[in-house]
Amino acid sequence: MKKFFVAMLFLLSVITIFSVPLDEFIFENFNDAFEVAELTNKKVVVMFSSPTCPVCTQFKETTLLDEEIQKWLRTEFVFVEIYPTTEKATFQGEEYNYGQLFYAFGARYTPTFIFFDAQQNPFGAITGGYPAEIFIDILKYISYEKNEEISLDKFIEDGIGKEIHILPKTVHLSKDDIERLLDLDPNSKVYEPGKNYDPYTNIVLLQNNTNEQNLENFYVKIFESKN
């Protein structure tokens, strides 16, 4: 995955009415986010933020409420917001507090976004409160298989993001792992026939409901392993 860094600042004033509340998919605990990412085979977006940062607030009230942004963050990524506090985190076997993570990753300005794989390997960073129409291209660029062959700027300029779509994902987990996932992730829910779920919910299918029909609309399906 090509490393990249972009420093931009945009504000957006339009939101969509078709989004879910932020607490239904945004994590506040650094290590919980990586645990969920490892269970669900997703990448992690860490937002280095501050409660006194007006651009951070604007980003959360606009970009993160955009329906298309939420579709991608809820299916392809795990998104976590942290503040420079003394709360503890474990990163690659070493203990840090959140303030030390800010320093370690050079997050001098907020918001700064660092992108990781599920094994806590960072591969990209951006700084600034991007509008949804730019941030979605960044998320798609990260998911683009050939991103090592093209820069982010060229990817956006050529409109390649229009051809990048969310791919269905199937995950098989043990009963214990499913219980852990449900405990940590508000966007993962046990499928119950007759209930309404939007397609971007991570649907957990236990052994007694794996034969249910009409599940093809869900992008992330998590099955209980038989062994």
C-alpha positions in Angstrom: 0.0 0.0 0.0 1.5 3.3 -1.1 2.2 5.7 1.7 0.8 9.2 1.2 0.3 12.5 2.9 -2.0 15.3 1.9 -2.6 18.5 3.8 -5.9 20.2 2.9 -8.8 21.9 4.7 -12.3 22.0 3.5 -15.7 22.7 5.2 -19.1 21.3 4.2 -22.5 22.5 5.3 -24.8 19.9 3.7 -25.7 16.7 5.4 -27.9 13.8 4.5 -31.0 12.6 6.4 -30.3 9.0 5.6 -27.3 8.5 7.9 -27.1 6.8 11.3 -25.9 8.4 14.6 -22.2 8.5 14.9 -22.1 6.4 18.0 -23.4 3.5 15.9 -20.1 3.1 14.2 -17.4 5.4 15.6 -15.1 3.9 18.3 -13.5 5.8 21.1 -11.1 3.1 22.2 -7.9 2.6 20.1 -7.4 -1.1 20.9 -11.0 -2.0 20.6 -11.0 -0.6 17.0 -8.0 -2.8 16.1 -9.5 -5.9 17.7 -12.7 -5.4 15.6 -10.7 -4.8 12.5 -8.8 -8.0 13.0 -12.0 -10.0 13.5 -13.7 -8.5 10.5 -10.7 -8.1 8.1 -11.0 -4.4 7.8 -8.6 -1.4 7.7 -8.6 1.2 10.5 -9.0 5.0 10.3 -7.7 6.8 13.4 -8.9 10.4 13.8 -6.6 12.3 16.0 -9.0 14.9 17.3 -9.7 17.4 20.1 -12.9 18.4 21.8 -11.9 22.1 21.3 -11.2 21.7 17.6 -13.9 23.5 15.5 -12.8 21.8 12.3 -13.1 18.4 14.0 -16.6 19.2 15.1 -17.5 20.5 11.6 -16.2 17.3 10.0 -18.2 15.1 12.4 -21.4 17.1 11.9 -21.1 17.1 8.1 -18.7 14.6 6.4 -19.3 11.8 8.9 -23.1 12.2 8.5 -22.9 11.8 4.8 -24.7 8.6 3.7 -22.0 7.5 1.2 -19.2 8.1 3.7 -21.0 6.1 6.3 -21.6 3.2 3.8 -17.8 2.9 3.3 -16.8 3.4 6.9 -19.3 0.9 8.2 -18.4 -1.9 5.7 -14.7 -1.4 4.7 -13.2 0.3 7.7 -13.2 0.7 11.4 -13.2 4.3 12.4 -11.9 5.5 15.8 -11.6 9.0 17.2 -9.1 9.7 20.0 -8.1 12.8 22.0 -4.7 13.6 23.4 -5.5 12.2 26.9 -3.7 9.9 29.3 -5.9 6.9 28.3 -3.7 3.9 27.7 -3.3 2.0 24.4 -1.1 -0.8 23.2 0.6 -0.2 19.9 2.7 -3.0 18.3 3.4 -4.5 21.8 4.3 -1.3 23.6 2.1 0.8 25.9 1.4 4.4 25.2 -1.1 7.0 26.3 -3.1 8.7 23.6 -1.1 11.9 24.0 2.0 10.0 23.2 0.4 8.5 20.1 -0.3 12.0 18.9 3.4 12.8 19.3 4.6 9.5 17.8 2.5 10.0 14.6 3.2 13.7 14.2 -0.4 14.7 14.7 0.4 18.3 15.5 -2.8 19.5 13.9 -6.4 18.3 14.3 -8.0 16.6 12.7 -5.2 14.3 11.5 -6.2 10.9 10.0 -3.8 7.9 10.1 -4.7 4.8 8.1 -3.7 1.3 9.3 -4.1 -2.3 8.4 -5.6 -4.6 11.1 -2.1 -5.5 12.4 -1.4 -1.8 13.3 0.8 -1.1 10.4 0.3 2.6 9.3 0.3 3.2 5.6 -1.1 6.7 5.0 -2.0 10.1 6.6 -4.0 13.1 5.8 -4.6 16.4 7.7 -7.7 18.6 7.5 -11.5 18.5 7.6 -12.3 17.2 4.2 -15.8 17.5 2.7 -17.6 14.3 1.8 -16.9 14.5 -1.9 -13.1 14.5 -1.3 -13.0 12.1 1.7 -15.0 9.5 -0.2 -12.3 9.5 -2.9 -9.6 9.0 -0.2 -11.5 6.0 1.2 -11.9 4.6 -2.3 -8.2 5.2 -3.2 -7.2 3.2 -0.1 -9.4 0.3 -1.3 -8.2 0.5 -4.9 -6.0 -2.5 -5.7 -3.7 -0.6 -8.0 -3.2 2.4 -5.8 0.6 1.8 -5.7 0.6 2.6 -9.4 -1.1 6.0 -9.2 -1.0 9.0 -6.9 -4.0 10.1 -4.9 -4.2 13.4 -6.8 -4.2 11.5 -10.2 -6.8 9.1 -8.8 -9.1 12.0 -8.0 -8.3 13.9 -11.2 -9.1 10.9 -13.4 -12.4 10.2 -11.5 -11.4 6.6 -10.9 -13.3 6.6 -7.7 -16.6 6.4 -9.7 -15.6 2.9 -10.7 -14.8 1.7 -7.2 -17.6 0.0 -5.2 -18.1 -1.7 -1.9 -17.4 -5.4 -2.2 -19.5 -8.0 -0.3 -17.5 -9.6 2.5 -18.1 -12.9 4.3 -16.4 -13.6 7.6 -16.4 -16.9 9.6 -15.8 -16.6 13.4 -16.0 -18.8 16.4 -18.8 -18.4 18.9 -16.4 -16.7 21.3 -15.1 -14.3 18.7 -18.7 -13.4 17.7 -19.6 -12.7 21.3 -16.5 -10.5 21.6 -17.4 -8.7 18.3 -21.0 -8.0 19.4 -19.7 -6.7 22.7 -17.3 -4.2 21.0 -18.9 -3.2 17.7 -22.2 -1.3 17.7 -22.5 -1.9 13.9 -22.4 -5.7 14.3 -25.8 -7.2 15.1 -27.3 -10.7 15.3 -29.7 -11.2 12.4 -33.3 -11.7 13.6 -35.9 -12.5 10.9 -38.5 -9.8 10.6 -36.3 -7.0 11.9 -35.3 -4.2 9.6 -31.5 -3.7 9.1 -29.9 -1.4 6.6 -27.5 -3.2 4.1 -24.4 -1.6 5.8 -25.0 -3.3 9.2 -22.5 -6.2 9.8 -25.0 -9.0 10.1 -24.1 -11.9 12.4 -25.7 -15.2 11.3 -25.8 -17.8 14.0 -26.1 -21.5 13.1 -29.9 -21.4 13.6 -30.5 -18.7 11.1 -27.9 -19.4 8.3 -30.7 -20.6 6.0 -32.5 -17.3 5.9 -33.4 -15.9 2.6 -32.9 -12.3 1.3 -29.5 -11.8 2.8 -27.8 -10.9 -0.4 -28.4 -7.2 0.2 -26.0 -7.1 3.2 -22.4 -6.2 2.4 -20.9 -7.8 5.5 -22.1 -11.2 6.6 -20.5 -12.9 9.6 -21.2 -16.6 10.1 -20.6 -18.7 13.2 -18.1 -21.4 12.4 -19.3 -24.9 12.8 -16.1 -26.2 14.4 
